[in-house]
Each structure stands twice: as structure tokens, then as C-alpha cells.
Amino acid sequence: MKMTTFTYATLGAIGLAAAITIPVTLYRSGSAEVPLWSVAAIPGPLSAVHDFLGAQCRSCHTPTRGVEAASCLTCHATAAPELLTKLSTTFHSNIGECAGCHVEHQGRDRRPINMDHAVLATVGHSRAAEAAAGSPPAGEAGFRHAVAQLQALLDGSGADLVGGSLAPRPLPAATQTTLDCAGCHANRDAHQTLFGRDCAGCHNVVAWTIPAYVHPSPRSQDCVQCHQAPPSHYMMHFEMMDRTIAGQSNARVEQCFLCHQTDAWNNIRGVGWRKMH
């Protein structure tokens, strides 16, 4: 009995010493100072573009804080002009979180690019938690950051802060409305601002299409509620060609239903398919 107690006490002391020594060593000297630590801790192979880093964990990972944007910018700052001059990627100027979408250790053949709108919401929640806690002294910054990340995880929206699923994830309606869709997608707005900026009223972040949408009856005459005529309809082209081809000499621009059918704009009533624009 005494030998068993002694054995357990010895193992407990060794475990406690390791639990204290390993984190301290990692923090002070890096993962290279702990034998086989990198091999044991690495979650999977790096992508081909980052494979040159090998087992140099601290090239990307900061002790107690994980992967920070500053580490990424050490190599990727030269890409900033391209990102910040395109509407769809300008959010990189203030997102402050790279690892959420650029998930690593998923294998050599997978590019570390995974746009997930849940990450944008997660980062917003994390920042709100940090702001609510106030500006901490320099020594407490890491702790506050960790607490903010943990809060996001507990709220159910922060899986990507630690490298979650690569599949797009739906967002709760209340969270989805906090995203400014037009901030990135305004130049691809098929509705040409007719429906304003409330994209979440119809669309979601998993798929842009709307499965439940049913176009109004072909007999509907309210086309202009959703559709705008092309610029050519406000020029002589409309009078000289469009109305003549459709056989509707008195048609007005807003009377789409007189010439067009609901399956395609180029399907002209009584004429058939005509490619004119």
C-alpha cells in the first residue's frame, strides 16, 4: 500500500512539474527547447505554401495568444495594396483576425483560404468583449484577449478562433443582421440598390440563392418593383429597334411585360429568343 501511494505521489509530482515547466519553457525559450514538443503538438501538415516553415511554430504562434495578425503581416504586408483596393476584400484593413479564415494544418493540398462570415461576426463579438472590459495594462493584454476569445467560444460563434470547420456555417438571424453585406458586395448588387442594404432580409451567408423564392405569375404587370431597364431603353435604340422587334410600337420603358417573358429577358413575346445586348 505504501509503495502504491509512493508511486502515485511520484507520478503526480512529475506531472505537476511538467505542467509547470513545459509552459514556462515554451513561453521563455520557444517550442524548440522542449524535445519532441512540436511533433507532439502539431495538429496536422501545413499547406504547401507554408511548408517551408517546418516546425518553427513561433513563426506564426505567439505564446498564450495563438496566431496574431502581426505574425501574418510579417510576410504578407506586401499583399495589402491588392486587398485594400478591391471592394470585396477591403474589410482586411480592420478585421485584425487572420487565422479565422486562413486556417492552417489542414494538409498540403488545401489552400489556407476559407471565407466564413461567421468569423466576421466572431471578431466583432470578441472586440466588443474587450472594449467592455476597457483598455488593460500591457501585462494583462494577453489575459484579456484570451478571456474575450473564450467568451466568443461560449457564445457559440467562435469555432474559427481556434481553427474550426472549413464548411460555411449558418448564423442566427440576429447575428446575421450585424454584417454590412453591401460593404463588400455593393459592386455585385444584382438589384441595383432597388432593395436597399438589407440583404439579410432574403439572403443568408451559406448560399446566395433563395430556395423558397417563386417568381410572380407571368401575367404580373409589376415588373418595375424589382427590375430596372438597361440604359439602352432610355435612348433612341428603344424606339428604333426594341419596340419594332417586339411589335409594341406604343410600349413604355416601364411596361416590361409587353415585350419580355419571365424565363429570360431575351425571350421576346411572339418573337422568340433574340440576343440584342
Residue, then its C-alpha position, 0 to 999 in steps of 0.5 A: m500500500k505504501m509503495t502504491t501511494f509512493t508511486y502515485a505521489t511520484l507520478g503526480a509530482i512529475g506531472l505537476a512539474a511538467a505542467i509547470t515547466i513545459p509552459v514556462t519553457l515554451y513561453r521563455s525559450g520557444s517550442a524548440e527547447v522542449p524535445l519532441w514538443s512540436v511533433a507532439a503538438i502539431p495538429g496536422p501538415l501545413s499547406a504547401v505554401h507554408d511548408f517551408l516553415g517546418a516546425q518553427c511554430r513561433s513563426c506564426h504562434t505567439p505564446t498564450r495568444g495563438v496566431e496574431a495578425a502581426s505574425c501574418l503581416t510579417c510576410h504578407a504586408t506586401a499583399a495589402p495594396e491588392l486587398l485594400t483596393k478591391l471592394s470585396t476584400t477591403f474589410h482586411s484593413n480592420i478585421g485584425e483576425c487572420a487565422g479565422c479564415h486562413v486556417e492552417h494544418q489542414g494538409r498540403d493540398r488545401r489552400p489556407i483560404n476559407m471565407d466564413h462570415a461567421v468569423l466576421a461576426t466572431v471578431g466583432h463579438s470578441r472586440a466588443a468583449e474587450a472594449a467592455a472590459g476597457s483598455p488593460p495594462a500591457g501585462e494583462a493584454g494577453f489575459r484579456h484577449a484570451v478571456a474575450q476569445l473564450q467568451a466568443l467560444l461560449d457564445g457559440s460563434g467562435a469555432d474559427l478562433v481556434g481553427g474550426s470547420l472549413a464548411p460555411r456555417p449558418l448564423p442566427a438571424a440576429t447575428q446575421t443582421t450585424l454584417d454590412c453585406a453591401g460593404c463588400h458586395a455593393n459592386r455585385d448588387a444584382h438589384q441595383t440598390l432597388f432593395g436597399r442594404d438589407c440583404a439579410g432580409c432574403h439572403n443568408v451567408v451559406a448560399w446566395t440563392i433563395p430556395a423558397y423564392v417563386h417568381p410572380s405569375p407571368r401575367s404580373q404587370d409589376c415588373v418595375q418593383c424589382h427590375q430596372a431597364p438597361p440604359s439602352h431603353y432610355m435612348m433612341h435604340f428603344e424606339m428604333m429597334d426594341r419596340t419594332i422587334a417586339g411589335q409594341s410600337n406604343a410600349r413604355v420603358e416601364q411596361c416590361f411585360l409587353c415585350h419580355q417573358t419571365d424565363a429570360w429577358n431575351n425571350i421576346r413575346g411572339v418573337g422568340w429568343r433574340k440576343m440584342h445586348 
